[in-house]
Amino acid sequence: MATQSKVVLYPVRDVEKTKALFVTLFGIEPHADAPYYVGFSIDGSEIGLVPDGHNQGMTGPLPVFDVDDIHATFAALRVAGAEVVQEPTDVGYGTMVAKLRDADGNGIGLRQAAAGA
């Protein structure tokens, strides 16, 4: 159902301080630097800083798994006991994302690429 997680999102309260920390850690500037998201591309993986993440219910880093069919995967995880945090949502250009929690409260992110992407 899911492929390897290549995205980890971090909720941050002070984006400038956290961005400086990650620039120091990775030795590169972010490829995306917007008020709503700061992204670093590291060896084929995406490390993202989400400035409003805590207000979106993020309590810590969130791995995001790429899936072929977000609705089917989302439904299967709900049946398996996952708690819904965010229903599948189009975040632009046909890319869909969803968030769930396991029984221990750990976040699970899902992402479906836009058709043809």
C-alpha positions as CSV (number, residue, x, y, z in Angstrom):
1,M,0.0,0.0,0.0
2,A,2.6,2.6,1.1
3,T,6.1,3.2,-0.2
4,Q,9.0,4.3,1.9
5,S,8.6,7.6,3.7
6,K,10.6,10.2,2.0
7,V,9.1,13.2,3.9
8,V,9.4,14.2,7.5
9,L,7.5,17.3,8.7
10,Y,8.5,19.2,11.9
11,P,6.1,21.6,13.6
12,V,8.0,24.7,14.6
13,R,7.1,27.8,16.7
14,D,10.1,29.9,15.8
15,V,10.7,29.1,12.1
16,E,13.8,31.4,11.8
17,K,15.7,29.8,14.7
18,T,14.7,26.3,13.5
19,K,15.6,27.1,9.9
20,A,19.1,28.3,11.1
21,L,19.5,25.1,13.0
22,F,18.7,22.9,10.0
23,V,20.9,25.0,7.7
24,T,23.7,24.4,10.1
25,L,22.9,20.6,10.3
26,F,22.6,20.1,6.6
27,G,25.0,22.7,5.3
28,I,22.6,24.0,2.7
29,E,19.9,26.6,2.4
30,P,16.3,25.4,2.0
31,H,14.9,24.9,-1.5
32,A,11.5,26.2,-0.4
33,D,11.2,29.1,2.1
34,A,7.7,30.5,2.5
35,P,5.7,31.7,5.5
36,Y,3.7,28.4,5.6
37,Y,6.6,25.9,4.8
38,V,10.4,25.6,4.7
39,G,11.8,22.6,2.9
40,F,15.2,21.0,2.6
41,S,16.0,18.3,0.0
42,I,18.4,15.8,1.6
43,D,19.6,12.8,-0.4
44,G,16.2,12.2,-2.0
45,S,14.2,13.0,1.1
46,E,12.3,16.1,2.1
47,I,12.6,17.6,5.5
48,G,9.9,20.2,6.0
49,L,9.4,22.8,8.7
50,V,5.7,23.7,9.3
51,P,5.5,27.1,11.1
52,D,1.8,26.6,12.1
53,G,2.2,22.8,12.7
54,H,1.3,22.9,16.5
55,N,-1.9,24.7,15.7
56,Q,-2.7,22.0,13.2
57,G,-2.5,19.3,15.8
58,M,1.1,18.2,15.2
59,T,2.8,17.2,18.4
60,G,6.1,16.2,16.9
61,P,7.8,15.1,13.7
62,L,5.4,13.5,11.2
63,P,6.6,10.9,8.7
64,V,4.7,11.1,5.4
65,F,4.2,8.0,3.3
66,D,3.6,8.1,-0.4
67,V,0.6,6.0,-1.5
68,D,-1.0,5.2,-4.8
69,D,-4.6,5.5,-3.6
70,I,-5.0,7.8,-0.6
71,H,-8.7,7.1,-0.1
72,A,-8.2,3.3,0.0
73,T,-5.2,3.5,2.3
74,F,-6.9,6.0,4.6
75,A,-10.0,3.8,4.8
76,A,-7.9,0.7,5.6
77,L,-6.0,2.5,8.3
78,R,-9.3,3.7,9.9
79,V,-10.6,0.1,9.9
80,A,-7.3,-1.0,11.5
81,G,-7.9,1.5,14.4
82,A,-6.2,4.7,13.3
83,E,-7.7,8.0,14.6
84,V,-8.4,10.6,11.9
85,V,-6.6,13.9,12.2
86,Q,-7.2,15.2,8.7
87,E,-9.3,13.7,6.0
88,P,-7.7,13.4,2.5
89,T,-7.3,17.0,1.3
90,D,-6.2,18.5,-2.0
91,V,-3.3,20.8,-1.1
92,G,-2.8,22.1,-4.6
93,Y,-2.4,20.9,-8.1
94,G,-4.0,17.6,-7.3
95,T,-1.6,16.5,-4.6
96,M,-3.6,14.9,-1.8
97,V,-2.5,14.6,1.9
98,A,-4.1,13.1,5.0
99,K,-3.1,12.6,8.6
100,L,-4.0,9.9,11.2
101,R,-2.7,8.8,14.6
102,D,-2.0,5.3,15.8
103,A,-3.2,3.9,19.1
104,D,-0.2,5.5,20.9
105,G,-0.9,9.0,19.4
106,N,2.0,8.8,16.8
107,G,1.3,10.7,13.6
108,I,1.0,9.0,10.2
109,G,1.0,11.2,7.2
110,L,-0.2,10.1,3.7
111,R,0.5,11.7,0.4
112,Q,-0.7,10.9,-3.1
113,A,1.0,12.7,-6.0
114,A,-1.1,14.5,-8.5
115,A,-2.0,12.4,-11.6
116,G,0.8,12.4,-14.1
117,A,3.3,13.7,-11.5
